[in-house]
Amino acid sequence: MEKINNKQLVMYNLMKYKLLETPNHENAYNLVQEGLRKKATVYIYANCKIEYEGRALSQLNWGERIILIKPDGSFLVHQDKKVEPVNWQPPKSKARAYLKNETLFLESHRRTPKELLTVELGEIHLINYTNIEDFEDLEQAGYEKDMGDMIMERPHIIEEGFKPTAREYSVEHGFIDILGKDKENNLMVLELKCRKAGVSAVKQLKRYLTDFEDLEDSLTNEECEKQDIRGILVAPSIDEDAKELISEEGIEFVSVEPPKELKKNKKVTLDFF
């Protein structure tokens, strides 16, 4: 069996993907066009130069990078460091490829706001497109939403007699995580944090409390106006500066750990296949 030289053109067509090693620009262009037409994910490892025009201007000189073009329009350029791409365009952007003086160019256009990302390719080491099948959504646990769900289902973990009445309640300075009443019918404003809370969380809660004090229309009758408004900071823990500030502001703290369990017993039927 003849051994394949690394510099030879190699193409795999295995239904799910096509791959070219060290292609010339014309072959690379044809593969990109085919991948875009099939709404596949395009992956390129190449030496490239990048220019961006839009809300600002930027230029990145020649270097070896990874380029990803996704079916949803996302366009990302990665260097060999950091998690974030060095240049990118969001979903719903429009990607295209073209040849100019036998050189392959890639562009990603965004209409609103108007932005253009242009990649000029030099030596191309590897290029492929892949028809990825992935129908799952990321399951997450341990966030403020999970804490909110847990408190709505088991309000006694805040205190006995607590009755939640609303979530994401809109006020002038934002949205209150949970609004409710205690057993004495006093209004309770809950601010949730899934990690150790600091001074910023206390100040945020204080702004919500001030909104209620200033808005007379937020109270429905004369009896309610006589009740206290309690601010409750809910988090696993708070730092020392936050402890001092809640004492000064008359805000209460309740320690609650966010739930960290993903959905279990997920059924997979034959329809999945």
SERO-4910 file (N, C-alpha, C, O; in steps of 0.05 Angstrom, whole numbers):
BEGIN
 pado doro    nc1    nc2    nc3   cac1   cac2   cac3    cc1    cc2    cc3    oc1    oc2    oc3
  Met    A     17    -24      0      0      0      0     18     25      0     36     27     16
  Glu    A     12     43    -18     29     67    -21     25     86      3      2     92     11
  Lys    A     47     95     15     45    113     37     39    141     27     50    150      7
  Ile    A     21    155     41     13    182     33     32    203     44     37    204     68
  Asn    A     43    219     26     61    241     34     44    263     47     22    270     38
  Asn    A     55    275     69     40    296     84     34    320     66     14    334     71
  Lys    A     50    325     46     46    348     29     27    343      5     20    361     -9
  Gln    A     20    317      2      1    311    -19    -27    320    -11    -33    323     13
  Leu    A    -43    325    -32    -71    332    -27    -86    307    -18    -87    287    -32
  Val    A    -98    309      5   -113    286     16   -142    295     21   -147    315     33
  Met    A   -161    279     11   -189    286     15   -204    262     25   -204    241     13
  Tyr    A   -218    266     47   -236    245     57   -265    254     53   -272    276     61
  Asn    A   -280    236     42   -309    242     38   -324    219     51   -331    200     38
  Leu    A   -330    222     76   -342    200     92   -370    208    100   -379    202    123
  Met    A   -385    219     82   -413    226     87   -416    249    107   -430    269    101
  Lys    A   -404    247    130   -407    266    151   -389    290    147   -395    312    157
  Tyr    A   -366    287    134   -348    309    131   -330    306    107   -327    284     96
  Lys    A   -318    328     99   -297    328     79   -273    343     91   -276    362    105
  Leu    A   -249    333     84   -225    345     96   -203    346     74   -200    328     58
  Leu    A   -189    369     74   -166    373     56   -142    381     72   -144    398     90
  Glu    A   -120    368     66    -94    376     79    -77    391     58    -75    382     35
  Thr    A    -66    413     67    -49    430     50    -60    435     22    -46    430      2
  Pro    A    -85    444     20    -96    449     -6    -87    475    -18    -78    493     -4
  Asn    A    -89    477    -45    -85    504    -57   -110    520    -52   -130    510    -43
  His    A   -109    546    -58   -131    563    -51   -157    558    -67   -179    562    -57
  Glu    A   -154    548    -92   -177    542   -108   -193    519    -96   -217    519    -94
  Asn    A   -178    498    -88   -191    475    -76   -204    482    -49   -225    472    -42
  Ala    A   -189    498    -34   -200    507     -8   -225    523    -12   -245    520      3
  Tyr    A   -225    541    -32   -249    557    -38   -273    539    -44   -295    543    -34
  Asn    A   -268    519    -61   -290    501    -69   -301    486    -45   -325    481    -43
  Leu    A   -284    478    -26   -293    464     -2   -309    482     16   -329    474     27
  Val    A   -300    507     19   -315    526     36   -342    531     24   -362    531     38
  Gln    A   -343    535     -2   -369    540    -16   -388    516    -12   -412    520     -6
  Glu    A   -377    492    -14   -394    468    -10   -404    467     19   -427    460     23
  Gly    A   -386    472     38   -394    472     66   -416    493     72   -435    487     87
  Leu    A   -412    517     62   -432    538     67   -459    530     54   -480    535     65
  Arg    A   -457    519     30   -482    511     16   -497    489     31   -522    488     31
  Lys    A   -482    471     44   -494    449     59   -501    457     88   -510    440    103
  Lys    A   -496    482     95   -501    492    122   -485    474    142   -496    466    163
  Ala    A   -460    469    136   -443    453    154   -425    472    170   -425    496    165
  Thr    A   -411    461    189   -391    476    205   -365    474    190   -355    452    184
  Val    A   -353    497    184   -328    498    169   -305    504    188   -307    523    204
  Tyr    A   -284    488    186   -260    491    204   -236    495    186   -231    479    168
  Ile    A   -220    516    192   -196    521    176   -172    527    195   -175    543    214
  Tyr    A   -150    513    190   -125    519    204   -106    530    184    -97    516    166
  Ala    A   -100    556    186    -84    569    165    -70    594    176    -76    604    197
  Asn    A    -50    603    160    -38    629    165    -56    650    153    -65    648    130
  Cys    A    -62    671    168    -82    690    158    -77    718    169    -62    722    189
  Lys    A    -89    737    156    -89    765    164   -118    775    166   -134    767    150
  Ile    A   -124    791    186   -152    798    192   -156    828    194   -140    842    206
  Glu    A   -178    838    182   -186    866    184   -215    867    192   -231    851    183
  Tyr    A   -221    886    209   -249    890    219   -257    919    215   -241    937    222
  Glu    A   -281    924    205   -292    950    203   -320    949    214   -336    931    208
  Gly    A   -327    969    231   -353    969    243   -355    992    263   -350   1015    257
  Arg    A   -362    984    288   -364   1004    309   -336   1015    316   -334   1036    329
  Ala    A   -316   1000    308   -288   1008    311   -272    997    288   -284    986    269
  Leu    A   -246   1000    288   -229    989    268   -208    972    282   -198    979    303
  Ser    A   -201    949    269   -179    933    280   -165    918    258   -177    913    236
  Gln    A   -140    911    263   -124    895    243   -106    876    259    -94    884    279
  Leu    A   -105    851    249    -88    831    261    -70    820    239    -80    809    220
  Asn    A    -44    824    242    -25    816    221    -23    786    219    -36    771    234
  Trp    A     -6    776    202     -4    748    195      3    731    219     20    738    235
  Gly    A    -10    708    220     -5    688    241    -22    664    237    -42    665    222
  Glu    A    -14    641    249    -29    616    246    -52    617    266    -49    621    290
  Arg    A    -76    611    255   -101    613    271   -121    592    263   -119    580    242
  Ile    A   -141    588    280   -163    570    274   -187    588    267   -194    606    282
  Ile    A   -200    582    245   -224    596    236   -248    577    237   -247    555    226
  Leu    A   -270    586    249   -294    570    250   -317    586    239   -322    609    246
  Ile    A   -332    573    220   -356    585    209   -379    566    215   -378    543    206
  Lys    A   -399    574    231   -420    556    239   -446    561    223   -449    583    211
  Pro    A   -463    541    221   -488    543    205   -506    566    214   -522    576    198
  Asp    A   -504    575    240   -521    597    249   -510    624    242   -522    645    249
  Gly    A   -487    625    227   -475    650    219   -452    659    236   -438    678    229
  Ser    A   -448    646    259   -425    653    276   -399    650    261   -396    630    246
  Phe    A   -381    669    265   -355    668    251   -334    675    273   -334    696    284
  Leu    A   -316    656    278   -297    659    300   -269    654    290   -264    636    275
  Val    A   -250    670    300   -221    666    295   -207    663    322   -208    681    339
  His    A   -194    640    326   -180    634    351   -150    634    347   -139    624    328
  Gln    A   -136    646    367   -107    643    369   -101    620    388   -119    606    397
  Asp    A    -76    615    393    -68    592    410    -68    600    440    -55    586    456
  Lys    A    -82    621    447    -84    629    475   -111    641    480   -125    651    461
  Lys    A   -120    641    505   -145    652    515   -169    635    505   -168    621    485
  Val    A   -190    638    520   -215    624    514   -230    638    492   -241    625    474
  Glu    A   -232    664    493   -247    679    474   -234    681    447   -209    681    445
  Pro    A   -249    683    425   -237    687    399   -225    715    397   -235    733    411
  Val    A   -204    718    381   -192    745    378   -209    763    360   -209    787    364
  Asn    A   -223    751    341   -243    765    325   -267    747    322   -265    722    321
  Trp    A   -291    759    320   -315    742    317   -338    759    307   -338    784    310
  Gln    A   -357    745    295   -383    756    288   -405    739    299   -401    714    300
  Pro    A   -427    750    308   -448    734    322   -465    718    302   -463    721    278
  Pro    A   -483    702    313   -502    688    296   -519    707    279   -522    730    287
  Lys    A   -528    697    256   -544    712    237   -526    731    219   -536    746    203
  Ser    A   -500    729    223   -482    743    204   -481    726    178   -487    703    178
  Lys    A   -472    739    157   -472    726    131   -443    722    122   -427    741    119
  Ala    A   -435    696    118   -407    690    110   -406    685     80   -425    674     68
  Arg    A   -384    692     68   -379    685     40   -349    682     36   -333    692     51
  Ala    A   -342    668     14   -314    664      6   -311    673    -23   -329    670    -39
  Tyr    A   -287    683    -29   -282    691    -57   -252    689    -62   -235    691    -43
  Leu    A   -245    687    -87   -217    686    -96   -210    713   -109   -225    723   -126
  Lys    A   -187    724   -101   -177    749   -113   -147    746   -118   -132    743    -99
  Asn    A   -139    747   -143   -111    743   -151   -101    717   -140    -79    715   -129
  Glu    A   -118    696   -142   -112    668   -134   -108    666   -104    -97    646    -94
  Thr    A   -118    685    -89   -117    685    -60   -145    682    -48   -163    695    -58
  Leu    A   -148    665    -28   -174    660    -16   -180    681      6   -163    685     23
  Phe    A   -203    693      4   -212    712     24   -239    701     36   -255    689     22
  Leu    A   -242    705     62   -267    700     76   -278    725     87   -263    742     98
  Glu    A   -304    729     85   -317    753     96   -341    745    113   -355    725    107
  Ser    A   -346    761    134   -370    758    150   -383    785    152   -371    804    163
  His    A   -408    787    142   -422    813    143   -444    812    164   -457    792    168
  Arg    A   -446    834    178   -469    838    197   -483    864    189   -470    885    185
  Arg    A   -509    863    188   -524    886    178   -529    907    200   -524    931    196
  Thr    A   -538    898    224   -544    917    245   -531    908    271   -539    887    282
  Pro    A   -511    923    281   -498    946    268   -482    936    244   -474    913    243
  Lys    A   -475    954    226   -461    947    202   -432    940    210   -417    957    220
  Glu    A   -424    915    204   -397    906    211   -387    888    188   -403    873    176
  Leu    A   -361    888    184   -349    871    164   -322    860    174   -305    876    182
  Leu    A   -320    834    174   -295    820    182   -284    807    158   -297    790    145
  Thr    A   -259    813    151   -246    802    127   -221    787    134   -204    798    148
  Val    A   -219    762    125   -196    745    130   -182    738    104   -195    726     86
  Glu    A   -157    746    102   -141    739     78   -124    715     86   -109    716    106
  Leu    A   -126    693     71   -111    669     78    -85    667     63    -83    674     39
  Gly    A    -65    657     77    -39    651     65    -37    620     61    -53    608     47
  Glu    A    -17    608     74    -14    579     72    -36    566     89    -41    573    112
  Ile    A    -50    547     76    -72    533     89    -62    505     96    -55    489     79
  His    A    -62    498    122    -52    472    131    -74    451    130    -69    428    122
  Leu    A    -98    459    137   -120    440    139   -147    454    137   -150    476    148
  Ile    A   -166    442    123   -192    454    121   -212    431    119   -208    411    104
  Asn    A   -234    434    133   -255    413    130   -282    426    136   -284    447    149
  Tyr    A   -303    412    127   -330    419    136   -342    394    148   -337    372    139
  Thr    A   -359    398    168   -372    376    182   -401    381    186   -409    402    194
  Asn    A   -417    361    180   -446    362    185   -451    351    213   -454    327    217
  Ile    A   -452    369    232   -454    361    260   -484    357    268   -501    373    261
  Glu    A   -489    335    281   -516    330    292   -515    332    322   -503    315    335
  Asp    A   -528    352    333   -529    357    361   -555    371    368   -559    394    361
  Phe    A   -573    356    381   -600    367    386   -605    373    416   -627    379    424
  Glu    A   -584    372    431   -587    376    460   -581    405    468   -565    418    456
  Asp    A   -595    414    489   -590    440    502   -573    435    527   -576    414    541
  Leu    A   -556    453    533   -539    451    557   -556    453    582   -572    472    585
  Glu    A   -553    433    600   -567    434    625   -548    446    646   -525    438    648
  Gln    A   -559    465    661   -542    478    682   -556    477    708   -581    476    710
  Ala    A   -541    478    729   -552    479    756   -533    495    774   -509    498    768
  Gly    A   -544    506    795   -528    522    814   -528    552    808   -510    566    818
  Tyr    A   -548    561    793   -549    590    787   -573    603    801   -588    590    815
  Glu    A   -575    630    799   -596    644    812   -624    634    805   -641    632    822
  Lys    A   -628    626    780   -654    616    772   -660    590    787   -683    586    795
  Asp    A   -640    573    791   -645    548    805   -651    554    835   -668    541    847
  Met    A   -638    574    846   -644    582    873   -673    593    875   -687    586    894
  Gly    A   -681    609    855   -708    620    855   -729    598    853   -749    599    866
  Asp    A   -724    578    835   -742    556    832   -745    541    859   -768    534    867
  Met    A   -723    536    872   -723    522    897   -738    537    919   -754    525    934
  Ile    A   -734    563    920   -748    580    940   -778    581    935   -794    581    953
  Met    A   -785    583    909   -814    583    903   -827    557    910   -851    557    919
  Glu    A   -813    535    908   -824    509    915   -824    504    946   -841    491    957
  Arg    A   -803    515    959   -799    510    988   -793    537   1002   -771    541   1011
  Pro    A   -813    554   1003   -808    582   1014   -799    582   1043   -788    602   1052
  His    A   -804    560   1058   -797    559   1086   -767    560   1090   -757    565   1112
  Ile    A   -751    555   1069   -722    556   1072   -712    584   1077   -690    589   1087
  Ile    A   -729    604   1070   -723    632   1076   -731    637   1105   -715    647   1121
  Glu    A   -756    631   1112   -765    632   1140   -793    620   1140   -807    621   1120
  Glu    A   -802    611   1163   -829    600   1165   -849    622   1161   -847    644   1172
  Gly    A   -869    616   1145   -890    636   1140   -885    653   1116   -903    669   1108
  Phe    A   -862    651   1103   -857    667   1079   -874    657   1056   -875    633   1050
  Lys    A   -887    676   1042   -903    670   1019   -894    686    995   -899    710    994
  Pro    A   -880    674    976   -872    688    952   -896    695    934   -914    679    931
  Thr    A   -896    719    923   -918    728    907   -911    735    878   -928    734    860
  Ala    A   -885    740    873   -877    748    845   -847    743    841   -832    743    860
  Arg    A   -840    738    816   -812    735    808   -805    756    787   -823    763    770
  Glu    A   -780    765    786   -771    784    767   -790    808    766   -799    817    745
  Tyr    A   -796    818    790   -814    841    792   -800    867    784   -779    873    795
  Ser    A   -812    881    765   -798    905    754   -801    929    772   -823    936    780
  Val    A   -779    942    777   -778    968    791   -760    987    776   -748    979    755
  Glu    A   -757   1011    785   -741   1031    770   -713   1022    765   -702   1027    743
  His    A   -700   1009    784   -672   1003    781   -666    974    773   -644    964    776
  Gly    A   -687    960    763   -682    933    754   -705    914    760   -728    922    760
  Phe    A   -698    889    765   -718    868    770   -712    854    796   -690    844    800
  Ile    A   -731    854    814   -729    840    839   -731    810    835   -750    801    821
  Asp    A   -713    795    845   -713    766    841   -739    753    851   -753    739    836
  Ile    A   -745    757    876   -770    747    888   -782    767    907   -768    779    923
  Leu    A   -808    771    903   -823    789    921   -843    772    936   -855    754    925
  Gly    A   -847    779    962   -866    763    977   -873    777   1003   -867    800   1007
  Lys    A   -887    762   1021   -895    773   1047   -888    753   1069   -888    728   1065
  Asp    A   -882    763   1093   -878    746   1116   -904    740   1130   -925    749   1121
  Lys    A   -903    726   1152   -927    718   1166   -941    741   1179   -964    739   1187
  Glu    A   -927    764   1182   -939    788   1192   -949    806   1170   -958    829   1175
  Asn    A   -949    796   1146   -958    811   1122   -940    834   1114   -948    852   1099
  Asn    A   -915    834   1124   -895    853   1115   -884    845   1088   -881    821   1082
  Leu    A   -878    865   1071   -867    860   1045   -838    851   1047   -823    862   1063
  Met    A   -830    830   1032   -803    820   1032   -792    822   1004   -804    812    985
  Val    A   -768    834   1001   -755    837    976   -729    820    977   -711    826    993
  Leu    A   -728    799    960   -706    780    960   -687    785    937   -696    786    914
  Glu    A   -662    788    943   -641    789    922   -624    763    925   -613    758    946
  Leu    A   -622    748    902   -609    722    903   -581    724    890   -578    737    869
  Lys    A   -562    711    903   -535    708    891   -527    679    895   -529    668    917
  Cys    A   -517    667    873   -509    638    875   -481    635    886   -473    612    893
  Arg    A   -466    656    889   -439    655    900   -437    675    923   -456    689    929
  Lys    A   -414    676    936   -410    695    958   -417    723    950   -408    733    929
  Ala    A   -435    735    965   -444    762    959   -426    783    970   -414    780    992
  Gly    A   -423    805    956   -406    827    964   -422    853    968   -447    853    969
  Val    A   -408    875    970   -421    901    975   -439    908    952   -460    920    957
  Ser    A   -432    902    927   -449    909    904   -476    897    906   -496    910    898
  Ala    A   -478    873    917   -504    860    920   -521    874    940   -546    877    937
  Val    A   -509    883    962   -523    898    983   -533    924    972   -556    932    977
  Lys    A   -517    938    957   -525    964    946   -547    960    925   -565    977    924
  Gln    A   -546    939    910   -567    933    891   -594    929    905   -614    940    897
  Leu    A   -594    913    926   -618    909    942   -628    934    954   -652    938    956
  Lys    A   -610    951    964   -618    976    976   -632    994    956   -651   1008    963
  Arg    A   -623    994    931   -637   1010    910   -665   1000    905   -683   1016    901
  Tyr    A   -669    973    906   -696    962    903   -714    971    926   -738    977    921
  Leu    A   -704    970    950   -719    979    973   -727   1008    971   -749   1016    978
  Thr    A   -708   1025    962   -714   1053    958   -736   1057    938   -753   1075    941
  Asp    A   -735   1041    916   -756   1043    896   -784   1039    908   -803   1053    901
  Phe    A   -786   1019    925   -812   1013    938   -821   1036    957   -844   1042    958
  Glu    A   -802   1047    971   -808   1069    989   -817   1093    974   -834   1108    984
  Asp    A   -806   1098    950   -813   1122    935   -838   1119    918   -851   1139    911
  Leu    A   -845   1095    911   -869   1091    894   -893   1085    911   -898   1062    920
  Glu    A   -909   1105    915   -933   1101    931   -953   1082    918   -968   1068    932
  Asp    A   -953   1081    892   -972   1064    877   -965   1035    880   -982   1018    873
  Ser    A   -942   1028    890   -935   1000    893   -949    987    917   -950    963    919
  Leu    A   -962   1004    934   -977    994    957  -1007    997    951  -1015   1018    942
  Thr    A  -1021    976    956  -1049    975    947  -1069    988    965  -1091    996    957
  Asn    A  -1063    989    991  -1083   1001   1009  -1069   1013   1034  -1045   1009   1038
  Glu    A  -1085   1026   1050  -1074   1040   1072  -1061   1022   1093  -1042   1029   1106
  Glu    A  -1073    998   1096  -1062    978   1115  -1034    969   1107  -1017    966   1124
  Cys    A  -1031    965   1081  -1004    956   1072   -983    978   1076   -960    971   1080
  Glu    A   -992   1003   1074   -972   1024   1076   -960   1025   1104   -938   1036   1107
  Lys    A   -973   1014   1123   -963   1014   1151   -943    992   1156   -930    991   1177
  Gln    A   -942    972   1137   -924    950   1142   -895    956   1134   -890    974   1118
  Asp    A   -877    942   1147   -849    945   1141   -842    932   1114   -856    914   1104
  Ile    A   -821    942   1101   -810    930   1077   -783    918   1085   -764    933   1092
  Arg    A   -780    892   1083   -756    878   1091   -739    871   1067   -749    860   1047
  Gly    A   -714    877   1068   -695    869   1047   -680    845   1056   -667    844   1077
  Ile    A   -680    823   1039   -667    798   1046   -647    791   1025   -654    787   1002
  Leu    A   -622    790   1033   -600    781   1015   -597    751   1018   -591    742   1041
  Val    A   -600    736    997   -599    707    998   -575    698    982   -573    702    958
  Ala    A   -556    684    995   -531    675    982   -519    653   1000   -526    651   1023
  Pro    A   -500    638    989   -486    618   1005   -471    631   1028   -469    620   1050
  Ser    A   -459    655   1023   -444    669   1043   -440    698   1034   -447    705   1012
  Ile    A   -430    715   1052   -424    743   1046   -397    750   1057   -387    738   1076
  Asp    A   -384    769   1044   -357    777   1054   -360    797   1077   -382    806   1083
  Glu    A   -338    804   1089   -338    820   1113   -349    848   1108   -364    859   1125
  Asp    A   -342    860   1086   -352    887   1080   -382    887   1076   -395    905   1085
  Ala    A   -392    866   1063   -421    863   1060   -435    860   1086   -457    871   1091
  Lys    A   -423    845   1105   -435    841   1131   -438    868   1145   -459    873   1158
  Glu    A   -417    884   1143   -418    910   1157   -439    928   1144   -453    943   1159
  Leu    A   -442    927   1118   -461    944   1104   -490    936   1109   -507    954   1112
  Ile    A   -496    910   1110   -524    902   1114   -532    910   1143   -556    916   1148
  Ser    A   -513    910   1161   -519    918   1188   -527    948   1189   -545    956   1203
  Glu    A   -512    964   1173   -517    993   1172   -544    999   1159   -558   1017   1166
  Glu    A   -550    983   1138   -574    989   1122   -599    975   1132   -621    979   1121
  Gly    A   -596    958   1153   -620    944   1163   -629    922   1145   -653    915   1145
  Ile    A   -611    911   1129   -618    889   1111   -611    862   1124   -591    861   1140
  Glu    A   -626    842   1119   -622    815   1131   -608    797   1111   -609    801   1087
  Phe    A   -594    777   1122   -580    757   1106   -590    730   1113   -592    722   1136
  Val    A   -595    714   1092   -603    686   1095   -584    669   1078   -582    673   1054
  Ser    A   -571    650   1091   -552    633   1077   -567    609   1063   -580    593   1077
  Val    A   -565    608   1037   -577    586   1022   -558    578   1000   -547    594    985
  Glu    A   -553    552    998   -536    541    977   -554    535    953   -575    523    956
  Pro    A   -545    542    929   -561    536    905   -561    506    900   -541    493    905
  Pro    A   -583    495    889   -584    466    883   -564    461    860   -562    477    842
  Lys    A   -551    438    861   -532    431    841   -537    403    830   -519    386    828
  Glu    A   -562    398    823   -570    373    811   -582    377    784   -599    394    780
  Leu    A   -571    363    764   -583    364    738   -607    345    736   -611    328    754
  Lys    A   -622    349    715   -646    332    711   -637    303    708   -618    297    694
  Lys    A   -651    285    722   -644    257    721   -666    241    707   -688    251    701
  Asn    A   -659    216    702   -678    197    689   -689    208    663   -712    205    657
  Lys    A   -671    220    648   -679    231    622   -683    207    603   -664    191    599
  Lys    A   -706    205    591   -712    182    574   -704    187    546   -708    209    535
  Val    A   -692    167    534   -684    168    506   -701    148    491   -699    124    497
  Thr    A   -717    156    472   -734    138    457   -722    132    430   -702    144    422
  Leu    A   -735    114    415   -725    107    388   -727    130    369   -714    131    349
  Asp    A   -745    150    376   -747    173    358   -721    189    356   -716    202    336
  Phe    A   -705    186    378   -679    201    378   -661    191    355   -646    207    344
  Phe    A   -663    165    349   -646    154    328   -659    156    300   -647    147    281
***
